[in-house]
């Protein structure tokens, strides 16, 4: 339609969304789309011709998509503006899950992201942490959204090599992690994990995948030892001592969970879902170092080069598999996120992770393929307090493409269940129909 307000602009796109409530009866719903002008050649003659009316029809089917996601488009990020809740809500509305890493490469925690740790008593204080993150974990933050009351599907825990105990004063420079720390360092890690599991159990927050994840890399020390807190490549491990370090922390993580499980009479299936996660781009070098310890396996394109390695571990050890990568550039086709969902699901994985998703004010000025969530253009700086409730973050069209892909996967999952056939069979049919490479 013609805008008339911007010189030289002839056409403009409109994106219209209609949410169909769960309880709406199946059938055809006719309606009218009304567009207000001015329309060249019409509104100049009569004022009433400045409105264009188009008949539309909505077909409502006799089934609903599930509120709980069976396939996770995980929106990874490394920081959020002060109005972080609005970003979580925007992701939730788009059937994705925002997951913010709570610490930096230098090992420093983002303000308020960990519960307070008393190193002398080896005890956690949860009061502030619960007030901040509790609404995400009990679902109350999303009570008025389409998937109302559903908590976030995954959530990074603060556990890493520099928390709860610092590397400084504990790391002895050793090559192998199990010889690099005093017993007190490991005991603190186990104690913190045990208290985290016990607290989540007491809160009955048992729908979220709480991830123990070590993201830091030793190559950040190249520009100064203090630039990185990790002496190993804990994210995308390369040498075997990197995998061995992950094994050291994974064993301590599971020991803490087992201690918490042993202290409760509830069945294990009803307890919080704490998972040890690792992002591994070289699964062919892993050997058996993480067998029985890795629960949430994030893998890059190596999933396609070594599918037997990756999916045999999924089959035999129950690992959750996600593929990480990048979203299409702004100038490229926005079909990519939806197609990526379908492609990965049909191969047998459980989700996808674009490695960075939150933009800045500069993302409005320069094409930023990493910006799936834009700060409101009325904000001066991402970290400044909001001056108005109307200054909400803005979704990109690519975020909506992720939602389309997630929805299509749910349709295929329902179709496979209806036909009582395995996922691989439905996936093969889908790939053939869409001519996916």
C-alpha positions as semicolon CSV with decimal commas, in nm:
position;residue;x (nm);y (nm);z (nm)
1;X;0,000;0,000;0,000
2;X;0,114;0,354;-0,062
3;X;0,236;0,536;0,248
4;X;0,226;0,890;0,113
5;X;0,421;1,010;0,418
6;X;0,774;0,918;0,310
7;X;0,906;1,081;-0,009
8;X;1,012;0,827;-0,268
9;X;0,862;0,530;-0,082
10;X;0,615;0,349;-0,308
11;X;0,536;0,033;-0,114
12;X;0,555;-0,101;0,239
13;X;0,502;-0,445;0,391
14;X;0,260;-0,524;0,671
15;X;0,300;-0,814;0,912
16;X;-0,027;-0,916;1,080
17;X;-0,054;-1,181;1,351
18;X;-0,373;-1,345;1,475
19;X;-0,363;-1,563;1,784
20;X;-0,625;-1,838;1,787
21;X;-0,722;-1,926;2,149
22;X;-0,709;-2,291;2,247
23;X;-1,080;-2,324;2,308
24;X;-1,203;-2,170;1,982
25;X;-1,438;-2,405;1,795
26;X;-1,314;-2,549;1,467
27;X;-1,452;-2,406;1,144
28;X;-1,428;-2,116;0,898
29;X;-1,424;-1,760;1,033
30;X;-1,479;-1,489;0,769
31;X;-1,362;-1,136;0,826
32;X;-1,246;-0,815;0,664
33;X;-0,904;-0,655;0,652
34;X;-0,937;-0,277;0,642
35;X;-0,651;-0,056;0,527
36;X;-0,664;0,321;0,556
37;X;-0,509;0,536;0,280
38;X;-0,445;0,775;0,126
39;X;-0,441;0,558;-0,186
40;X;-0,319;0,738;-0,502
41;X;-0,590;0,791;-0,759
42;X;-0,867;0,719;-0,510
43;X;-0,847;0,926;-0,194
44;X;-0,802;1,246;-0,393
45;X;-1,150;1,198;-0,539
46;X;-1,353;1,094;-0,238
47;X;-1,254;1,068;0,125
48;X;-1,428;0,733;0,173
49;X;-1,211;0,580;-0,099
50;X;-0,916;0,622;0,135
51;X;-1,012;0,288;0,294
52;X;-0,944;-0,042;0,125
53;X;-1,141;-0,349;0,244
54;X;-1,027;-0,700;0,164
55;X;-1,223;-1,016;0,254
56;X;-1,023;-1,273;0,451
57;X;-1,106;-1,614;0,591
58;X;-0,948;-1,799;0,884
59;X;-0,977;-2,177;0,908
60;X;-0,949;-2,316;1,261
61;X;-0,860;-2,685;1,280
62;X;-0,986;-2,933;1,537
63;X;-0,654;-2,966;1,726
64;X;-0,415;-2,733;1,907
65;X;-0,040;-2,705;1,913
66;X;0,102;-2,806;2,254
67;X;0,202;-2,531;2,495
68;X;0,509;-2,730;2,604
69;X;0,772;-2,738;2,330
70;X;0,899;-3,074;2,209
71;X;1,168;-2,900;1,998
72;X;1,371;-2,611;2,142
73;X;1,485;-2,307;1,947
74;X;1,720;-2,188;2,223
75;X;1,804;-1,818;2,194
76;X;2,150;-1,795;2,347
77;X;2,281;-1,457;2,467
78;X;2,557;-1,315;2,686
79;X;2,380;-1,021;2,844
80;X;2,046;-0,844;2,866
81;X;1,929;-0,486;2,924
82;X;1,773;-0,390;3,255
83;X;1,424;-0,474;3,131
84;X;1,525;-0,839;3,085
85;X;1,181;-0,977;3,167
86;X;1,038;-0,823;2,849
87;X;1,298;-1,010;2,644
88;X;1,206;-1,342;2,808
89;X;0,839;-1,270;2,741
90;X;0,907;-1,183;2,376
91;X;1,093;-1,511;2,328
92;X;0,815;-1,703;2,503
93;X;0,551;-1,546;2,280
94;X;0,748;-1,664;1,977
95;X;0,773;-2,027;2,100
96;X;1,146;-1,992;2,164
97;X;1,340;-1,984;2,490
98;X;1,588;-1,710;2,581
99;X;1,892;-1,836;2,773
100;X;2,135;-1,580;2,914
101;X;2,484;-1,688;3,023
102;X;2,536;-1,543;3,373
103;X;2,916;-1,501;3,367
104;X;3,192;-1,361;3,144
105;X;3,513;-1,507;3,000
106;X;3,713;-1,349;3,285
107;X;3,500;-1,547;3,531
108;X;3,317;-1,244;3,665
109;X;2,948;-1,293;3,738
110;X;2,688;-1,056;3,599
111;X;2,524;-0,858;3,879
112;X;2,259;-1,056;4,062
113;X;2,286;-1,368;3,843
114;X;2,417;-1,610;4,108
115;X;2,267;-1,667;4,452
116;X;2,491;-1,530;4,726
117;X;2,759;-1,780;4,832
118;X;2,902;-1,781;5,183
119;X;3,242;-1,945;5,127
120;X;3,310;-1,991;5,500
121;X;2,985;-2,174;5,572
122;X;2,958;-2,310;5,214
123;X;2,595;-2,202;5,199
124;X;2,378;-2,025;4,941
125;X;2,137;-1,737;5,008
126;X;1,845;-1,750;4,760
127;X;1,630;-1,454;4,862
128;X;1,726;-1,205;4,586
129;X;1,777;-1,475;4,323
130;X;1,427;-1,615;4,377
131;X;1,265;-1,274;4,345
132;X;1,443;-1,209;4,016
133;X;1,420;-1,547;3,843
134;X;1,133;-1,722;4,021
135;X;0,865;-1,586;3,782
136;X;1,053;-1,740;3,488
137;X;1,074;-2,078;3,661
138;X;0,718;-2,105;3,791
139;X;0,564;-1,961;3,474
140;X;0,398;-1,662;3,639
141;X;0,598;-1,424;3,417
142;X;0,400;-1,557;3,121
143;X;0,054;-1,579;3,275
144;X;-0,102;-1,350;3,011
145;X;0,072;-1,496;2,704
146;X;-0,053;-1,764;2,461
147;X;0,144;-2,040;2,639
148;X;0,035;-1,907;2,975
149;X;0,197;-2,050;3,285
150;X;0,465;-2,250;3,100
151;X;0,810;-2,188;3,257
152;X;1,124;-2,130;3,050
153;X;1,238;-2,457;2,898
154;X;1,607;-2,417;2,988
155;X;1,815;-2,199;3,217
156;X;2,190;-2,155;3,272
157;X;2,312;-2,217;3,626
158;X;2,598;-1,999;3,759
159;X;2,829;-2,298;3,812
160;X;3,161;-2,271;3,627
161;X;3,536;-2,284;3,694
162;X;3,535;-1,951;3,882
163;X;3,219;-2,007;4,091
164;X;3,144;-2,086;4,368
165;X;3,521;-2,092;4,437
166;X;3,761;-1,862;4,251
167;X;4,042;-1,994;4,035
168;X;4,284;-1,754;4,199
169;X;4,439;-1,919;4,501
170;X;4,304;-2,263;4,403
171;X;4,448;-2,346;4,061
172;X;4,803;-2,483;4,087
173;X;4,888;-2,464;3,717
174;X;4,832;-2,834;3,657
175;X;4,777;-2,983;3,312
176;X;4,500;-3,221;3,422
177;X;4,200;-3,079;3,607
178;X;4,174;-3,359;3,863
179;X;4,526;-3,272;3,984
180;X;4,498;-2,895;3,950
181;X;4,284;-2,806;4,255
182;X;4,274;-2,875;4,629
183;X;3,997;-3,097;4,762
184;X;3,822;-2,790;4,907
185;X;3,765;-2,651;4,555
186;X;3,581;-2,964;4,445
187;X;3,392;-2,991;4,774
188;X;3,257;-2,638;4,729
189;X;3,144;-2,718;4,372
190;X;2,966;-3,032;4,491
191;X;2,808;-2,848;4,785
192;X;2,679;-2,566;4,565
193;X;2,531;-2,815;4,316
194;X;2,366;-3,011;4,598
195;X;2,208;-2,696;4,742
196;X;2,092;-2,581;4,398
197;X;1,922;-2,917;4,337
198;X;1,767;-2,916;4,684
199;X;1,638;-2,560;4,647
200;X;1,485;-2,623;4,307
201;X;1,322;-2,937;4,446
202;X;1,176;-2,744;4,740
203;X;1,034;-2,487;4,496
204;X;0,891;-2,761;4,273
205;X;1,060;-2,605;3,971
206;X;1,077;-2,933;3,783
207;X;0,982;-2,839;3,424
208;X;1,297;-2,644;3,330
209;X;1,626;-2,796;3,213
210;X;1,875;-2,635;3,454
211;X;2,209;-2,642;3,277
212;X;2,548;-2,683;3,440
213;X;2,762;-2,534;3,163
214;X;3,126;-2,425;3,134
215;X;3,162;-2,178;2,848
216;X;3,507;-2,026;2,899
217;X;3,819;-2,066;2,684
218;X;4,187;-2,036;2,763
219;X;4,262;-1,856;2,435
220;X;4,111;-1,543;2,588
221;X;4,432;-1,528;2,794
222;X;4,630;-1,446;2,480
223;X;4,576;-1,074;2,543
224;X;4,647;-1,099;2,915
225;X;4,615;-1,373;3,175
226;X;4,329;-1,196;3,354
227;X;4,119;-1,180;3,034
228;X;4,015;-1,542;3,083
229;X;3,956;-1,747;3,396
230;X;3,982;-2,091;3,235
231;X;4,312;-2,269;3,167
232;X;4,132;-2,506;2,928
233;X;3,901;-2,489;2,627
234;X;3,583;-2,577;2,811
235;X;3,368;-2,453;2,523
236;X;3,444;-2,643;2,201
237;X;3,721;-2,856;2,359
238;X;4,011;-2,952;2,133
239;X;4,287;-3,125;2,332
240;X;4,207;-3,423;2,547
241;X;4,294;-3,234;2,865
242;X;4,001;-3,003;2,772
243;X;3,765;-3,300;2,766
244;X;3,923;-3,426;3,089
245;X;3,854;-3,092;3,257
246;X;3,490;-3,113;3,150
247;X;3,483;-3,463;3,295
248;X;3,619;-3,334;3,627
249;X;3,346;-3,072;3,660
250;X;3,074;-3,305;3,528
251;X;3,154;-3,568;3,791
252;X;3,139;-3,307;4,068
253;X;2,810;-3,174;3,924
254;X;2,646;-3,517;3,924
255;X;2,783;-3,599;4,268
256;X;2,608;-3,294;4,409
257;X;2,282;-3,392;4,237
258;X;2,306;-3,748;4,367
259;X;2,355;-3,620;4,721
260;X;2,042;-3,408;4,687
261;X;1,842;-3,699;4,542
262;X;1,957;-3,923;4,826
263;X;1,821;-3,675;5,079
264;X;1,463;-3,679;4,946
265;X;1,195;-3,945;4,946
266;X;1,043;-3,824;4,618
267;X;1,084;-4,035;4,303
268;X;1,366;-3,918;4,076
269;X;1,124;-3,850;3,788
270;X;0,953;-3,574;3,989
271;X;1,277;-3,397;4,086
272;X;1,421;-3,090;3,910
273;X;1,588;-3,159;3,577
274;X;1,952;-3,066;3,627
275;X;2,162;-3,147;3,319
276;X;2,532;-3,117;3,247
277;X;2,575;-2,936;2,916
278;X;2,877;-2,906;2,689
279;X;2,917;-2,737;2,351
280;X;3,135;-2,975;2,150
281;X;3,238;-2,903;1,793
282;X;3,472;-3,205;1,774
283;X;3,272;-3,507;1,894
284;X;3,518;-3,737;1,718
285;X;3,784;-3,647;1,979
286;X;3,568;-3,703;2,283
287;X;3,640;-4,078;2,325
288;X;3,454;-4,206;2,634
289;X;3,550;-3,913;2,859
290;X;3,193;-3,788;2,906
291;X;2,996;-4,110;2,872
292;X;2,726;-4,120;3,138
293;X;2,805;-3,760;3,238
294;X;2,692;-3,544;2,945
295;X;2,316;-3,486;2,937
296;X;2,277;-3,187;2,701
297;X;2,505;-3,210;2,398
298;X;2,526;-2,897;2,184
299;X;2,714;-2,976;1,864
300;X;2,795;-2,776;1,552
301;X;2,811;-2,889;1,193
302;X;3,011;-3,192;1,305
303;X;2,670;-3,346;1,376
304;X;2,640;-3,384;1,000
305;X;2,995;-3,517;0,954
306;X;2,977;-3,767;1,240
307;X;2,607;-3,853;1,271
308;X;2,671;-4,208;1,394
309;X;2,890;-4,085;1,679
310;X;2,643;-3,817;1,784
311;X;2,316;-4,006;1,751
312;X;2,444;-4,338;1,884
313;X;2,526;-4,157;2,208
314;X;2,180;-4,003;2,203
315;X;2,026;-4,348;2,160
316;X;2,236;-4,535;2,416
317;X;2,294;-4,263;2,677
318;X;1,985;-4,046;2,641
319;X;2,172;-3,728;2,550
320;X;1,967;-3,429;2,439
321;X;2,112;-3,310;2,106
322;X;2,100;-2,954;1,972
323;X;2,284;-2,800;1,678
324;X;2,433;-2,454;1,713
325;X;2,502;-2,210;1,432
326;X;2,405;-1,869;1,300
327;X;2,092;-1,702;1,170
328;X;2,076;-1,578;0,812
329;X;2,214;-1,229;0,738
330;X;1,954;-0,952;0,728
331;X;1,976;-0,925;0,349
332;X;1,931;-1,302;0,293
333;X;1,615;-1,512;0,285
334;X;1,429;-1,531;0,615
335;X;1,322;-1,886;0,530
336;X;1,651;-2,007;0,678
337;X;1,545;-2,026;1,048
338;X;1,227;-2,219;0,967
339;X;1,413;-2,451;0,731
340;X;1,688;-2,504;0,990
341;X;1,428;-2,625;1,242
342;X;1,281;-2,873;0,994
343;X;1,622;-2,992;0,877
344;X;1,758;-3,057;1,227
345;X;1,438;-3,220;1,353
346;X;1,427;-3,458;1,057
347;X;1,782;-3,569;1,135
348;X;1,685;-3,663;1,490
349;X;1,805;-3,369;1,702
350;X;1,605;-3,193;1,974
351;X;1,664;-2,826;1,900
352;X;1,881;-2,552;1,755
353;X;2,084;-2,267;1,904
354;X;2,179;-1,948;1,724
355;X;2,487;-1,854;1,923
356;X;2,395;-1,487;1,977
357;X;2,051;-1,328;1,952
358;X;2,022;-0,994;2,137
359;X;2,097;-0,675;1,947
360;X;2,192;-0,325;2,058
361;X;2,091;0,022;1,952
362;X;2,357;0,000;1,680
363;X;2,168;-0,294;1,530
364;X;1,910;-0,042;1,405
365;X;2,182;0,147;1,216
366;X;2,388;-0,137;1,069
367;X;2,260;-0,474;0,946
368;X;2,320;-0,713;1,237
369;X;2,255;-1,079;1,164
370;X;2,297;-1,158;1,535
371;X;2,007;-0,932;1,638
372;X;1,689;-1,136;1,669
373;X;1,571;-0,915;1,958
374;X;1,604;-0,539;1,907
375;X;1,588;-0,285;2,189
376;X;1,308;-0,037;2,138
377;X;1,437;0,233;1,899
378;X;1,331;0,498;2,151
379;X;1,594;0,382;2,399
380;X;1,924;0,567;2,410
381;X;2,132;0,287;2,563
382;X;2,045;-0,081;2,622
383;X;2,131;-0,059;2,992
384;X;1,934;0,254;3,076
385;X;1,610;0,227;3,278
386;X;1,293;0,234;3,073
387;X;1,120;0,571;3,086
388;X;0,796;0,428;2,952
389;X;0,619;0,095;2,961
390;X;0,573;0,127;2,587
391;X;0,948;0,096;2,519
392;X;0,940;-0,280;2,471
393;X;1,196;-0,482;2,274
394;X;1,110;-0,546;1,910
395;X;1,113;-0,889;1,742
396;X;1,287;-0,939;1,410
397;X;1,115;-1,114;1,120
398;X;1,380;-1,383;1,163
399;X;1,255;-1,449;1,517
400;X;0,911;-1,504;1,368
401;X;1,067;-1,746;1,121
402;X;1,204;-1,947;1,417
403;X;0,851;-1,959;1,556
404;X;0,721;-2,080;1,221
405;X;0,985;-2,353;1,217
406;X;0,903;-2,460;1,573
407;X;0,532;-2,473;1,493
408;X;0,594;-2,676;1,178
409;X;0,799;-2,924;1,380
410;X;0,509;-2,960;1,624
411;X;0,273;-3,024;1,332
412;X;0,508;-3,296;1,205
413;X;0,536;-3,446;1,554
414;X;0,157;-3,464;1,581
415;X;0,140;-3,612;1,231
416;X;0,393;-3,883;1,322
417;X;0,192;-3,970;1,634
418;X;-0,132;-3,980;1,437
419;X;0,021;-4,220;1,187
420;X;0,204;-4,421;1,455
421;X;0,532;-4,393;1,270
422;X;0,885;-4,304;1,394
423;X;1,028;-3,958;1,354
424;X;1,284;-4,067;1,096
425;X;1,009;-4,193;0,866
426;X;0,809;-3,869;0,886
427;X;1,131;-3,670;0,850
428;X;1,227;-3,862;0,538
429;X;0,886;-3,794;0,382
430;X;0,913;-3,425;0,472
431;X;1,262;-3,391;0,325
432;X;1,147;-3,551;0,001
433;X;0,836;-3,333;-0,023
434;X;1,033;-3,010;0,038
435;X;1,334;-3,126;-0,167
436;X;1,571;-3,044;0,120
437;X;1,937;-3,094;0,032
